[in-house]
Amino acid sequence: MRDNGALSLRERLMLQLLVLAAVLAVALFVAVRTVAGSAAEETLDGVLGAATIAVADELRGGEEGVSVDLPHEAFSILGSISEDRIFYRIAVDGATITGYDDLPLPEAARSPAELSTPIFYTTQYRDTEVRVAVMQRVVLAGRLSTAVTVLVAQTRAGQAEIAARVANQAAGIGLGVFALAAVLSILTAGSVLRPINRLAEAVGRRGPSDLRSVDHPSPAELRPLVDALNGFIARLRAGLMRTETFIAEAAHHIRTPLATVRARAETALRKAETEEARETLRAVIRAVEESARSASQLLDHATVVYRSDRPERESVDLARLVAGLAQNFQPVAGLKDVEIHTEGVTAPVEVVGDRLLIEAALRNMLDNAVKYSSPDSEIALVLSRKGDEACVEVADRGRGLSGGAQPDLTRRFARGANVGDVVGSGLGLTIVEEVAAAHGGRFELAERKGGGTCALFWVPLG
Amino acid sequence: MRFLMIEDSDELAHSVAERLRLDGHAVDRACSLSEAEDCLSAAPYDLILLDLSLPDGDGRSFLTRQRRARRDVPIIVMTARAAVSDRVDVLDLGADDYLTKPFDFAELEARCRAVLRRRGGASETVQRFAGFIFNPLTAQLVVAGEARELRNRELRLLEILLAAPDRIFSKSQLCDRLFSYAESVSDNAIEVYVARLRKKLEGSGAHIDTVRGMGYRLTAT
């Protein structure tokens, strides 16, 4: 999937969900920090303001002027919140009565009404940033009402500390949200893609020649894909069927003239006088035989391929089938004085499968055995039950396998190294193997003890 | 033997009939199912060779009609289709055997013999020569009251020689008839079977003479 550089759907979906989660987490972090930061500032300002008011409340006017009794508890509240340093200044018309006289007044002039409650500003004082609360109170000093300005300032280390703590917590929350979203996105990607995976599995599980249309339940979004797939399968099946019909027709049209050629050639051979003419006629007959055999095996193969798509599921009595085939092959085997001995065919051995396919497979096995048998030998045709399988064994006394491996011999058009002059197309064993596979069985070739080949065809018992 | 061949291709019918006549068989040919019915009502046949695709119907329907009417002349189907389903079908419908075109005449003969043997057919096939009685159907040779079994190739060799006593058959002629064309055998392979047949013929007064440089012939003393 990644071969062409494209991301898989799953990766694509997960990536998008993760990016979304990351953006959300960052936004959350920023929001939490801003809100918590301003909340902390408000809280601290509230305390600072309260301290200022407390100082202002202690202002007393007298004959000699303004006096103040500094409320230490107000400062200790400030101190309890953080380790910050506190400065204060009480001034009348810019002249300091008590406190730090270099603590700067607000830059802009404020109206007395505005200053009746504390207002806050941030400024530089003694190389550090301080938060200042300022308010005015009018007291009677002498007989004059005097506006007294009260300033209380505090360094901002405490607030920075709170802000840092809040930022840490916000980052923690952001990361937590991101992790949770990541887990959810993986789960979501999985569940969204599950129908696709199920469909893929259902199609992938099929046998190599299973050409039924796909009717696996799938979500509406996948319908067009499934429909397209089914259309393709239908075209493929029609193509295969046409091929089979074509091969059957072709075989028919080839065989009749071949039969004429063969009969003529045999007659001519009987009458031929010179050895040269006889040799030619023999070659003609051999060629006819070869093409006829190829034609019938191509037809068998096409039938097998077509039918193993939907093999019939009927009960087949292997014993009857094997006995019938033995009888059918005996006259041909007899031409070489080869005897076919059957075993295990007296009692029925039932399997479930396609009778025509099994017949084609066993016929090809027997045909091979007869073809490769030495004259005056015997072929053992043994039907047996082994476990939950039936086994048909065809053992000949021919030239054996010459060490050729089975996978090579069951390949299409492959033939053994020692076939010599025996006519064959190389399709026979392919047919047998395909039939075995279509029935959930298997096909094996082995050397027979004492010489020859042993072919084993296994099918599960019905 | 007397054959009825039901086959619509003239070319094929002629060549098969000619080839069968070479072996001394009588062959009538019908090119349609109705013609076949006519032939069957006019003469007895030992065997019917039936093609499946005929101008006036499917050979299978003929097969069914014959069996339903209890006319049990052995029928061997010759099919060009060779589809698996065809083979299985015709046997179910009552054919005795089937052959796919093109066929080996040795195989046809072997199948005819097997069918007739199963049916317990024609006894007039017994032949007498010198001091033996030969039944090709049962592959038996009776010499002085003693039955001897012949193997297939011995039997066919004897048939060939017996068809023309005193005629010289070359080794290559005999090989062509005894061995399949699909196997290449040296002409000397025939010696094995001549030797075996000589042994079976011992005491019958029949001899297989070796004619140096020419071949073999069957003679009676």
Interface residues (C-beta under 8 A of the other chain):
Chain A: A248 A251 H252 R255 T256 P257 L258 A259 T260 V261 R262 A263 R264 E266 T267 L269 R270 E275 R278 R282 I285 R286 V288 E289 A292 A295 S296 L299 D300 T303 G324 N328 Q330 P331 V332 G334 L335 K336 D337 R355 L356 L357 E359 A360 R363 K371 P375 D376 D421 V422 V423
Chain B: S9 E11 L12 S15 V16 E18 R19 L22 S53 M78 A80 R81 A82 A83 V84 S85 R87 V88 L91 D97 T100 K101 P102 F103 D104 F105 A106 E107 A110 R111 R113 A114 R151 N152 R153 S172 D176 R177 S180 Y181 A182 E183 S184
